């Protein structure tokens, strides 16, 4: 009698403990915590090992991936031993835990540390209050970066989404749709640094009176038409628009593919009904197509806006931020790694984070509103 009571009550008691908030937290951090401990010990062992590097790399990959998979399997098996109702409640936390741990370690903690450093001096020792933020919002160069990022956000996003939408609609009406889309999407396979190097040859300028032949594609076209070669990247503020053209070249393919998928999901009955009611193609486009793919347009626009706010690679490769082309991310890089001012760099990073957060919040709000049917 006593044995059967113990056998019956222990799983129920364990399930009841794990179903509490504390229990769910324990379940969620069990896998990442044990994984971290084991991987740390493996790292120490491999670091001190005298084996060939290729052997160390193979063992690290095998033990790392295999160990994490084994811990997931073990944790999931333990939770599945509980009653069904408790398994349903606890099982998601086994898989959510690592995501929470990774976001905490790589996002939350660095943000808090950066926030603390933003109130300190250049070497992070003495508290200086809001001095770094005053610099971020009053310095001439910083104000220039805000202006440039605004240009990137408005013109870069508008042209990328606009061209992507236009190409998605027009390519859908041709027989060689896949060929055209493949050509437009191809720049997405190139890194931003690679794109910067390619377009540097497009805008290349040798200079007048040097006797050296111009090799820049744009200057070659200008001289072929009887014009004079120009230092395109040295002419503010137009040089910003020449750089924005690179972003449009890269992001149009992304916008086109996503929007095209949304357009193909529109029921043909809706478009046919609009045409039967006498709507022209333009009216059907603005009154049927655009409202139907509104959420997709919002997603694409938000993604490109965030990219334009964090932009760094193109400016760094093309101009280094000189001649009035500096952006926030590049100024952060200069303050931290060129001038060695940790405080100002941290303040700029926080400002950049604050600029991105409202965009994300607005995006989530729109999705939530659409889900609720408003």
C-alpha positions as a Markdown table, in Angstrom:
| # | Residue | x | y | z |
|---|---|---|---|---|
| 1 | Unk | 0.0 | 0.0 | 0.0 |
| 2 | Unk | 2.8 | 2.4 | 1.0 |
| 3 | Unk | 4.8 | 1.5 | -2.1 |
| 4 | Unk | 1.9 | 2.1 | -4.5 |
| 5 | Unk | 1.2 | 5.5 | -2.8 |
| 6 | Unk | 4.8 | 6.5 | -3.3 |
| 7 | Unk | 4.8 | 5.3 | -6.9 |
| 8 | Unk | 1.7 | 7.3 | -7.6 |
| 9 | Unk | 2.5 | 10.5 | -5.8 |
| 10 | Unk | 6.1 | 11.1 | -6.9 |
| 11 | Unk | 5.5 | 11.7 | -10.6 |
| 12 | Unk | 2.5 | 13.8 | -9.8 |
| 13 | Unk | 4.5 | 15.8 | -7.3 |
| 14 | Unk | 7.3 | 16.3 | -9.8 |
| 15 | Unk | 4.9 | 17.3 | -12.5 |
| 16 | Unk | 3.2 | 19.8 | -10.2 |
| 17 | Unk | 6.6 | 21.3 | -9.2 |
| 18 | Unk | 7.7 | 21.6 | -12.9 |
| 19 | Unk | 4.4 | 23.1 | -13.9 |
| 20 | Unk | 5.0 | 26.2 | -11.7 |
| 21 | Unk | 6.7 | 29.3 | -13.1 |
| 22 | Unk | 9.9 | 28.4 | -11.3 |
| 23 | Unk | 9.7 | 24.8 | -12.7 |
| 24 | Unk | 9.3 | 26.1 | -16.2 |
| 25 | Unk | 12.2 | 28.3 | -15.9 |
| 26 | Unk | 14.3 | 25.4 | -14.6 |
| 27 | Unk | 13.2 | 23.3 | -17.6 |
| 28 | Unk | 14.0 | 26.1 | -20.0 |
| 29 | Unk | 17.5 | 26.7 | -18.7 |
| 30 | Unk | 18.5 | 23.1 | -18.1 |
| 31 | Unk | 19.6 | 22.4 | -21.7 |
| 32 | Unk | 21.6 | 25.6 | -22.3 |
| 33 | Unk | 23.2 | 25.5 | -18.9 |
| 34 | Unk | 24.3 | 21.9 | -19.1 |
| 35 | Unk | 25.4 | 22.4 | -22.8 |
| 36 | Unk | 27.5 | 25.4 | -21.8 |
| 37 | Unk | 29.2 | 23.5 | -19.0 |
| 38 | Unk | 30.0 | 20.5 | -21.2 |
| 39 | Unk | 31.1 | 22.6 | -24.1 |
| 40 | Unk | 33.3 | 24.7 | -21.9 |
| 41 | Unk | 35.0 | 21.6 | -20.6 |
| 42 | Unk | 35.5 | 20.3 | -24.1 |
| 43 | Unk | 37.0 | 23.6 | -25.1 |
| 44 | Unk | 39.5 | 23.5 | -22.2 |
| 45 | Unk | 40.4 | 19.9 | -23.1 |
| 46 | Unk | 40.9 | 20.6 | -26.8 |
| 47 | Unk | 42.7 | 23.9 | -26.1 |
| 48 | Unk | 45.4 | 22.0 | -24.1 |
| 49 | Unk | 45.5 | 19.1 | -26.5 |
| 50 | Unk | 48.6 | 18.5 | -28.7 |
| 51 | Unk | 46.6 | 16.7 | -31.4 |
| 52 | Unk | 46.7 | 18.0 | -35.0 |
| 53 | Unk | 44.4 | 20.9 | -35.7 |
| 54 | Unk | 42.2 | 19.0 | -38.1 |
| 55 | Unk | 41.6 | 16.3 | -35.5 |
| 56 | Unk | 40.7 | 18.9 | -32.9 |
| 57 | Unk | 38.3 | 20.6 | -35.3 |
| 58 | Unk | 36.6 | 17.3 | -36.2 |
| 59 | Unk | 36.3 | 16.3 | -32.5 |
| 60 | Unk | 35.0 | 19.8 | -31.6 |
| 61 | Unk | 32.3 | 19.7 | -34.3 |
| 62 | Unk | 31.3 | 16.1 | -33.5 |
| 63 | Unk | 31.1 | 16.6 | -29.7 |
| 64 | Unk | 29.5 | 20.0 | -30.0 |
| 65 | Unk | 26.7 | 19.1 | -32.4 |
| 66 | Unk | 26.3 | 15.6 | -31.0 |
| 67 | Unk | 26.4 | 16.7 | -27.4 |
| 68 | Unk | 23.7 | 19.4 | -27.9 |
| 69 | Unk | 21.5 | 16.9 | -29.8 |
| 70 | Unk | 21.9 | 14.3 | -27.1 |
| 71 | Unk | 21.0 | 16.8 | -24.4 |
| 72 | Unk | 17.9 | 17.9 | -26.3 |
| 73 | Unk | 16.9 | 14.2 | -26.7 |
| 74 | Unk | 17.5 | 13.5 | -23.0 |
| 75 | Unk | 15.6 | 16.6 | -21.8 |
| 76 | Unk | 12.7 | 15.8 | -24.2 |
| 77 | Unk | 12.6 | 12.2 | -23.1 |
| 78 | Unk | 12.5 | 13.2 | -19.4 |
| 79 | Unk | 9.6 | 15.6 | -20.0 |
| 80 | Unk | 7.7 | 13.0 | -22.0 |
| 81 | Unk | 7.8 | 10.7 | -19.0 |
| 82 | Unk | 5.4 | 13.0 | -17.2 |
| 83 | Unk | 1.6 | 12.9 | -17.6 |
| 84 | Unk | 0.4 | 14.1 | -21.0 |
| 85 | Unk | -1.1 | 17.4 | -19.8 |
| 86 | Unk | 2.2 | 18.3 | -18.1 |
| 87 | Unk | 4.2 | 17.2 | -21.1 |
| 88 | Unk | 2.2 | 19.6 | -23.3 |
| 89 | Unk | 2.9 | 22.5 | -20.9 |
| 90 | Unk | 6.6 | 21.9 | -20.3 |
| 91 | Unk | 7.9 | 20.5 | -23.7 |
| 92 | Unk | 8.0 | 23.9 | -25.5 |
| 93 | Unk | 10.3 | 25.3 | -22.8 |
| 94 | Unk | 12.9 | 22.6 | -23.5 |
| 95 | Unk | 13.3 | 24.2 | -26.9 |
| 96 | Unk | 12.6 | 27.8 | -26.0 |
| 97 | Unk | 15.3 | 27.8 | -23.3 |
| 98 | Unk | 18.4 | 27.8 | -25.7 |
| 99 | Unk | 16.9 | 30.7 | -27.7 |
| 100 | Unk | 16.3 | 32.7 | -24.5 |
| 101 | Unk | 19.9 | 31.9 | -23.3 |
| 102 | Unk | 21.4 | 32.9 | -26.6 |
| 103 | Unk | 19.4 | 36.2 | -26.8 |
| 104 | Unk | 20.3 | 37.0 | -23.2 |
| 105 | Unk | 24.0 | 36.3 | -23.7 |
| 106 | Unk | 24.5 | 37.9 | -27.1 |
| 107 | Unk | 21.8 | 40.6 | -27.0 |
| 108 | Unk | 20.5 | 41.6 | -23.6 |
| 109 | Unk | 23.8 | 41.5 | -21.7 |
| 110 | Unk | 25.8 | 43.4 | -24.4 |
| 111 | Unk | 23.1 | 46.1 | -24.6 |
| 112 | Unk | 23.2 | 46.6 | -20.8 |
| 113 | Unk | 27.0 | 46.7 | -20.9 |
| 114 | Unk | 27.0 | 49.2 | -23.8 |
| 115 | Unk | 24.4 | 51.3 | -22.0 |
| 116 | Unk | 26.7 | 51.5 | -18.9 |
| 117 | Unk | 29.7 | 52.4 | -21.0 |
| 118 | Unk | 27.8 | 55.2 | -22.8 |
| 119 | Unk | 27.8 | 57.1 | -19.5 |
| 120 | Unk | 31.6 | 56.8 | -19.0 |
| 121 | Unk | 34.6 | 58.5 | -20.5 |
| 122 | Unk | 36.7 | 57.4 | -23.5 |
| 123 | Unk | 38.5 | 54.5 | -21.6 |
| 124 | Unk | 35.4 | 53.5 | -19.6 |
| 125 | Unk | 36.7 | 54.4 | -16.2 |
| 126 | Unk | 35.1 | 57.8 | -15.1 |
| 127 | Unk | 31.4 | 58.6 | -15.2 |
| 128 | Unk | 30.6 | 61.6 | -17.4 |
| 129 | Unk | 26.9 | 61.6 | -17.3 |
| 130 | Unk | 25.1 | 62.6 | -20.5 |
| 131 | Unk | 28.2 | 64.1 | -22.2 |
| 132 | Unk | 28.4 | 61.4 | -24.8 |
| 133 | Unk | 24.8 | 61.7 | -25.7 |
| 134 | Unk | 25.2 | 65.5 | -26.0 |
| 135 | Unk | 28.0 | 64.8 | -28.4 |
| 136 | Unk | 25.8 | 62.4 | -30.4 |
| 137 | Unk | 23.0 | 64.9 | -30.9 |
| 138 | Unk | 25.0 | 68.2 | -31.2 |
| 139 | Unk | 28.2 | 67.3 | -33.0 |
| 140 | Unk | 28.3 | 68.5 | -36.7 |
| 141 | Unk | 29.5 | 65.2 | -38.0 |
| 142 | Unk | 26.9 | 63.3 | -36.1 |
| 143 | Unk | 24.2 | 65.5 | -37.4 |
| 144 | Unk | 25.5 | 64.8 | -40.9 |
| 145 | Unk | 25.3 | 61.1 | -40.2 |
| 146 | Unk | 21.6 | 61.5 | -39.1 |
| 147 | Unk | 20.9 | 63.3 | -42.3 |
| 148 | Unk | 22.6 | 60.7 | -44.5 |
| 149 | Unk | 20.8 | 57.8 | -42.8 |
| 150 | Unk | 17.5 | 59.6 | -43.3 |
| 151 | Unk | 18.4 | 59.8 | -47.0 |
| 152 | Unk | 19.2 | 56.1 | -47.1 |
| 153 | Unk | 16.0 | 55.3 | -45.3 |
| 154 | Unk | 13.7 | 57.4 | -47.4 |
| 155 | Unk | 15.2 | 57.0 | -50.9 |
| 156 | Unk | 16.8 | 53.6 | -50.6 |
| 157 | Unk | 13.8 | 52.0 | -49.1 |
| 158 | Unk | 11.3 | 53.7 | -51.5 |
| 159 | Unk | 13.2 | 52.8 | -54.6 |
| 160 | Unk | 14.0 | 49.2 | -53.5 |
| 161 | Unk | 10.4 | 48.4 | -52.6 |
| 162 | Unk | 9.0 | 50.4 | -55.6 |
| 163 | Unk | 11.2 | 48.7 | -58.1 |
| 164 | Unk | 10.7 | 45.3 | -56.5 |
| 165 | Unk | 6.9 | 45.7 | -56.7 |
| 166 | Unk | 7.0 | 47.0 | -60.3 |
| 167 | Unk | 9.3 | 44.1 | -61.4 |
| 168 | Unk | 7.2 | 41.5 | -59.5 |
| 169 | Unk | 4.0 | 42.7 | -61.3 |
| 170 | Unk | 5.5 | 43.0 | -64.8 |
| 171 | Unk | 7.7 | 39.9 | -64.7 |
| 172 | Unk | 4.6 | 37.9 | -63.8 |
| 173 | Unk | 3.1 | 38.7 | -67.2 |
| 174 | Unk | 6.0 | 37.4 | -69.3 |
| 175 | Unk | 7.0 | 33.9 | -70.5 |
| 176 | Unk | 10.6 | 34.3 | -69.3 |
| 177 | Unk | 9.6 | 35.3 | -65.7 |
| 178 | Unk | 12.1 | 33.0 | -64.0 |
| 179 | Unk | 15.0 | 34.3 | -66.2 |
| 180 | Unk | 14.2 | 38.0 | -65.5 |
| 181 | Unk | 13.7 | 37.4 | -61.8 |
| 182 | Unk | 17.0 | 35.4 | -61.6 |
| 183 | Unk | 18.9 | 38.3 | -63.2 |
| 184 | Unk | 17.4 | 40.8 | -60.8 |
| 185 | Unk | 17.9 | 38.6 | -57.8 |
| 186 | Unk | 21.5 | 37.7 | -58.6 |
| 187 | Unk | 23.1 | 40.7 | -56.8 |
| 188 | Unk | 21.7 | 39.3 | -53.5 |
| 189 | Unk | 24.3 | 36.6 | -53.8 |
| 190 | Unk | 27.0 | 39.2 | -53.5 |
| 191 | Unk | 28.2 | 40.5 | -50.2 |
| 192 | Unk | 27.9 | 44.2 | -49.4 |
| 193 | Unk | 31.7 | 44.5 | -49.4 |
| 194 | Unk | 31.9 | 42.8 | -52.8 |
| 195 | Unk | 29.2 | 45.1 | -54.1 |
| 196 | Unk | 31.1 | 48.1 | -52.9 |
| 197 | Unk | 34.3 | 46.9 | -54.7 |
| 198 | Unk | 32.3 | 46.3 | -58.0 |
| 199 | Unk | 30.7 | 49.7 | -57.9 |
| 200 | Unk | 33.9 | 51.4 | -57.0 |
| 201 | Unk | 35.0 | 50.5 | -60.6 |
| 202 | Unk | 31.7 | 51.9 | -61.9 |
| 203 | Unk | 32.4 | 55.3 | -60.2 |
| 204 | Unk | 36.2 | 55.2 | -60.6 |
| 205 | Unk | 37.8 | 58.6 | -61.5 |
| 206 | Unk | 41.4 | 59.0 | -62.5 |
| 207 | Unk | 41.5 | 62.8 | -62.5 |
| 208 | Unk | 42.0 | 65.5 | -65.2 |
| 209 | Unk | 45.5 | 66.2 | -66.4 |
| 210 | Unk | 46.9 | 62.9 | -65.2 |
| 211 | Unk | 47.1 | 61.4 | -68.7 |
| 212 | Unk | 45.7 | 58.2 | -67.3 |
| 213 | Unk | 42.8 | 56.6 | -69.2 |
| 214 | Unk | 39.5 | 56.5 | -67.3 |
| 215 | Unk | 38.4 | 53.0 | -66.4 |
| 216 | Unk | 35.2 | 53.8 | -64.6 |
| 217 | Unk | 32.1 | 52.6 | -66.4 |
| 218 | Unk | 30.1 | 55.7 | -65.7 |
| 219 | Unk | 32.8 | 58.0 | -66.8 |
| 220 | Unk | 33.4 | 55.9 | -69.9 |
| 221 | Unk | 29.7 | 56.5 | -70.8 |
| 222 | Unk | 30.0 | 60.2 | -70.1 |
| 223 | Unk | 33.1 | 60.7 | -72.2 |
| 224 | Unk | 31.6 | 58.6 | -75.0 |
| 225 | Unk | 28.7 | 61.0 | -75.1 |
| 226 | Unk | 31.1 | 64.0 | -75.3 |
| 227 | Unk | 31.1 | 64.9 | -71.6 |
| 228 | Unk | 33.8 | 65.3 | -69.0 |
| 229 | Unk | 34.6 | 62.7 | -66.4 |
| 230 | Unk | 33.5 | 63.5 | -62.9 |
| 231 | Unk | 34.7 | 62.4 | -59.4 |
| 232 | Unk | 31.2 | 61.1 | -58.6 |
| 233 | Unk | 32.0 | 60.1 | -55.0 |
| 234 | Unk | 33.5 | 63.5 | -54.2 |
| 235 | Unk | 30.4 | 65.6 | -55.1 |
| 236 | Unk | 28.2 | 66.1 | -52.0 |
| 237 | Unk | 25.3 | 65.6 | -51.5 |
| 238 | Unk | 24.9 | 63.7 | -54.8 |
| 239 | Unk | 27.5 | 61.2 | -53.8 |
| 240 | Unk | 25.1 | 59.9 | -51.2 |
| 241 | Unk | 22.6 | 59.1 | -53.9 |
| 242 | Unk | 25.3 | 57.3 | -56.0 |
| 243 | Unk | 25.9 | 55.1 | -52.9 |
| 244 | Unk | 22.2 | 54.6 | -52.4 |
| 245 | Unk | 22.0 | 53.3 | -55.9 |
| 246 | Unk | 24.1 | 50.3 | -54.7 |
| 247 | Unk | 21.7 | 49.5 | -52.0 |
| 248 | Unk | 18.8 | 49.7 | -54.5 |
| 249 | Unk | 20.7 | 47.3 | -56.8 |
| 250 | Unk | 21.2 | 44.9 | -53.9 |
| 251 | Unk | 17.8 | 45.0 | -52.2 |
| 252 | Unk | 15.5 | 45.2 | -55.2 |
| 253 | Unk | 15.9 | 41.5 | -55.8 |
| 254 | Unk | 15.0 | 40.7 | -52.3 |
| 255 | Unk | 11.9 | 42.9 | -52.4 |
| 256 | Unk | 10.9 | 41.4 | -55.8 |
| 257 | Unk | 11.0 | 37.8 | -54.7 |
| 258 | Unk | 9.0 | 38.3 | -51.5 |
| 259 | Unk | 6.4 | 40.5 | -53.1 |
| 260 | Unk | 6.1 | 38.2 | -56.1 |
| 261 | Unk | 5.3 | 35.3 | -53.8 |
| 262 | Unk | 2.6 | 37.4 | -52.1 |
| 263 | Unk | 1.1 | 38.4 | -55.5 |
| 264 | Unk | 0.9 | 34.8 | -56.6 |
| 265 | Unk | -1.1 | 34.1 | -53.5 |
| 266 | Unk | -3.9 | 36.4 | -54.5 |
| 267 | Unk | -7.1 | 34.4 | -55.5 |
| 268 | Unk | -7.7 | 34.9 | -59.2 |
| 269 | Unk | -11.4 | 35.2 | -58.4 |
| 270 | Unk | -10.8 | 38.5 | -56.7 |
| 271 | Unk | -9.1 | 40.0 | -59.8 |
| 272 | Unk | -11.6 | 38.5 | -62.2 |
| 273 | Unk | -14.5 | 39.9 | -60.1 |
| 274 | Unk | -12.9 | 43.4 | -60.2 |
| 275 | Unk | -12.5 | 43.2 | -64.0 |
| 276 | Unk | -16.1 | 42.1 | -64.4 |
| 277 | Unk | -17.2 | 45.1 | -62.4 |
| 278 | Unk | -15.4 | 47.3 | -64.9 |
| 279 | Unk | -12.2 | 48.0 | -63.0 |
| 280 | Unk | -9.1 | 48.8 | -65.1 |
| 281 | Unk | -5.8 | 47.0 | -64.5 |
| 282 | Unk | -4.5 | 50.0 | -62.6 |
| 283 | Unk | -7.7 | 50.2 | -60.5 |
| 284 | Unk | -7.5 | 46.4 | -59.8 |
| 285 | Unk | -3.8 | 46.9 | -58.8 |
| 286 | Unk | -4.4 | 49.6 | -56.3 |
| 287 | Unk | -7.8 | 48.4 | -55.0 |
| 288 | Unk | -7.2 | 44.6 | -54.9 |
| 289 | Unk | -3.5 | 43.7 | -55.2 |
| 290 | Unk | -2.0 | 46.3 | -52.9 |
| 291 | Unk | -4.5 | 45.8 | -50.0 |
| 292 | Unk | -4.1 | 42.0 | -50.3 |
| 293 | Unk | -0.3 | 42.1 | -50.0 |
| 294 | Unk | -0.2 | 45.0 | -47.5 |
| 295 | Unk | 1.4 | 42.8 | -44.7 |
| 296 | Unk | 4.1 | 41.6 | -47.1 |
| 297 | Unk | 4.9 | 45.2 | -48.2 |
| 298 | Unk | 5.1 | 46.1 | -44.6 |
| 299 | Unk | 7.5 | 43.3 | -43.9 |
| 300 | Unk | 9.8 | 44.1 | -46.8 |
| 301 | Unk | 9.7 | 47.8 | -46.1 |
| 302 | Unk | 10.6 | 47.3 | -42.4 |
| 303 | Unk | 13.4 | 44.9 | -43.3 |
| 304 | Unk | 15.0 | 47.4 | -45.7 |
| 305 | Unk | 14.5 | 50.4 | -43.3 |
| 306 | Unk | 16.3 | 48.5 | -40.6 |
| 307 | Unk | 19.1 | 47.7 | -43.0 |
| 308 | Unk | 19.4 | 51.3 | -44.1 |
| 309 | Unk | 19.7 | 52.4 | -40.5 |
| 310 | Unk | 22.4 | 49.9 | -39.7 |
| 311 | Unk | 24.2 | 50.4 | -43.1 |
| 312 | Unk | 28.0 | 50.2 | -42.8 |
| 313 | Unk | 29.7 | 48.1 | -45.4 |
| 314 | Unk | 29.0 | 50.1 | -48.6 |
| 315 | Unk | 30.0 | 53.4 | -47.1 |
| 316 | Unk | 33.1 | 52.0 | -45.5 |
| 317 | Unk | 34.4 | 50.4 | -48.7 |
| 318 | Unk | 33.4 | 53.1 | -51.1 |
| 319 | Unk | 34.3 | 56.4 | -49.3 |
| 320 | Unk | 35.2 | 55.6 | -45.7 |
| 321 | Unk | 32.6 | 58.2 | -44.7 |
| 322 | Unk | 34.5 | 61.1 | -46.3 |
| 323 | Unk | 33.1 | 63.9 | -48.5 |
| 324 | Unk | 29.8 | 64.1 | -46.6 |
| 325 | Unk | 28.9 | 60.4 | -46.9 |
| 326 | Unk | 29.3 | 59.4 | -43.3 |
| 327 | Unk | 26.5 | 57.3 | -41.6 |
| 328 | Unk | 25.8 | 56.3 | -38.0 |
| 329 | Unk | 27.3 | 52.9 | -38.0 |
| 330 | Unk | 30.5 | 54.1 | -39.7 |
| 331 | Unk | 30.9 | 56.9 | -37.1 |
| 332 | Unk | 30.5 | 54.3 | -34.4 |
| 333 | Unk | 33.3 | 52.3 | -36.0 |
| 334 | Unk | 35.5 | 55.3 | -36.2 |
| 335 | Unk | 34.9 | 56.4 | -32.6 |
| 336 | Unk | 35.6 | 52.9 | -31.2 |
| 337 | Unk | 38.4 | 51.5 | -33.4 |
| 338 | Unk | 40.1 | 54.6 | -34.9 |
| 339 | Unk | 39.8 | 57.2 | -32.1 |
| 340 | Unk | 39.6 | 54.7 | -29.2 |
| 341 | Unk | 36.6 | 56.5 | -27.6 |
| 342 | Unk | 34.6 | 53.8 | -26.0 |
| 343 | Unk | 32.1 | 56.1 | -24.3 |
| 344 | Unk | 31.1 | 58.0 | -27.5 |
| 345 | Unk | 31.0 | 54.8 | -29.5 |
| 346 | Unk | 28.7 | 53.2 | -26.9 |
| 347 | Unk | 26.4 | 56.2 | -27.0 |
| 348 | Unk | 26.2 | 56.1 | -30.8 |
| 349 | Unk | 25.4 | 52.4 | -30.6 |
| 350 | Unk | 22.5 | 53.0 | -28.1 |
| 351 | Unk | 21.2 | 55.8 | -30.4 |
| 352 | Unk | 21.3 | 53.4 | -33.3 |
| 353 | Unk | 19.4 | 50.8 | -31.3 |
| 354 | Unk | 16.8 | 53.4 | -30.2 |
| 355 | Unk | 16.3 | 54.3 | -33.9 |
| 356 | Unk | 15.6 | 50.7 | -34.9 |
| 357 | Unk | 13.3 | 49.8 | -32.0 |
| 358 | Unk | 10.3 | 52.0 | -33.0 |
| 359 | Unk | 10.4 | 50.5 | -36.5 |
| 360 | Unk | 10.2 | 46.9 | -35.0 |
| 361 | Unk | 7.5 | 47.9 | -32.5 |
| 362 | Unk | 5.4 | 49.4 | -35.3 |
| 363 | Unk | 5.8 | 46.3 | -37.4 |
| 364 | Unk | 4.7 | 44.0 | -34.6 |
| 365 | Unk | 1.7 | 46.3 | -33.9 |
| 366 | Unk | 0.6 | 46.1 | -37.5 |
| 367 | Unk | 0.9 | 42.3 | -37.5 |
| 368 | Unk | -1.0 | 42.0 | -34.3 |
| 369 | Unk | -3.7 | 44.4 | -35.6 |
| 370 | Unk | -4.0 | 42.4 | -38.8 |
| 371 | Unk | -4.2 | 39.1 | -36.9 |
| 372 | Unk | -7.1 | 40.4 | -34.9 |
| 373 | Unk | -8.9 | 41.5 | -38.1 |
| 374 | Unk | -8.7 | 45.3 | -37.5 |
